[in-house]
Amino acid sequence: MKSRSRRRRTRRTRPRARSPS
């Protein structure tokens, strides 16, 4: 059984909104 803590942590951040400027 694989350990859950062993899972690679990935930052789930929403992509930056494109600035219209």
N, C-alpha and C positions, 0 to 999 in steps of 0.2 A: 504493500500500500504506500503510495507516494505521499510524502509529507506536504501538507498545504503550505507550510511556512517556507518550503523549499522553492515555491513558485517564484518565478521572476517578477519583480515588481515593476509595473509599467505605469507611468504617469498618465492618467486619463484626463487630458486637458483639451477643451474644445478649441479648434483652430481659430487663430486671430482673425477678426473681421477685417475685410479689405477696406482700407481707408479710401474714400472717394477723392481725396486731395491728390 
